Amino acid sequence: MIDEKLLFSLGVTDFYMPFRSYDRGIDSGKEDYYQTLEKYNSNFVTFQSQFYNQRLEFLLTYSTGGTKLEKIFDVDGNDFSNIQSPQRNWVDHVIGTQIDLTDNHLDPSEGLRIGLLHSNTNYGLNELSDYAVDDLNITAYFPFFKTHSLLFNAFQSRSNITEKGLVDEDAVRNKFGLGCDLEKEAVACRNTETRRINYWLKRNRSSKATALGGLNRMRAYSQGRFYAANSSNYVLEYRLNYSEKRTPMNWIFLGGLRTVLQTSFFYETGSVADDISRLHQKMKSSFGVGFRAIISGLIYRFDLAKGEDGIAPTLFINYPLSLGSLGT
């Protein structure tokens, strides 16, 4: 018999928050970035269908979004507000599937999980290139002793331009400049303007695959730290389950039925490149320890990772190494 489930969700997000944009490529430094303060909003609708006791899953998402830049900051904290073309809008289409051949959908210890995700991003501005991204995520689980497990994860992301925007530097500068002649710190403004122009110029020419850094991959680095037209990431993780007893919890900020208490040790390495033949020539690495608990079907985790940029903590819900919302 086919155990079918159709999950439908929709939502609206509205944020006023900063975003950090690093220089492109694997060689970007810790302080090679500019930061924007933006009014960000999006609307989304998602359909997920699950078959064969969650072993086969399909995902379809449609979302629209927009943002307006209020200020741009350089690494020294100087801010600039004479922004040309501060607004942009986009439409995203995402389709994905996952095959789950593991022994436990929530906390597997043995088996194989394969996920595929295809996304299209279409901008409202003709000056920005539209592009598509294809992600492949494979995780293999191996049991160790009675309750422990070892996993290996391989992630690949490829992108390509579907409709090209501006690729001439002068045209991009005229459209996305910062009006530095009106700023008090004109030299600092021009440096930040050049960094922003290079970001969009290279993105228009080569697109952008799924970035490394943040909650899921290369956890020692900032969100979206490394990016290019192609990216890859590999993870080896050992998970120790200390307890699988069903224990009621009633903390001030957290309550429910705890079923798993876990510690993990992980090592991950990854790379990005516009030229796919150079993808694995230079790699960055990250390693650390994580503490997790499964409480009433939700996975709460705290990871502490170390890399070249230093030590980074992560507090989040759901296991790392997921592919979008597949499996959640």
Secondary structure by P-SEA (a helix, b strand, c coil): ccbbbbbbbbbbbbbbbbbbbccccccccccccccccccccccbbbbbbbcccccbbbbbbbbccbbbbccccccccccccccccccccbbbbbbbbbbbcccccccccbbbbbbbbbbbbbbccccbbbbbbbbbbbbbbbbcccccbbbbbbbbbbbbbcccccccaaaaaaacccccccccaaaaaaaaaaaaaaaaaaaaaccccccccccccccccccccccccbbbbbbbbbbbbccccccccccccccccccccbbbbbcccccccccccccccccccccbbbbbbbccccccbbbbbbccccbbbbbbcccccccccccc
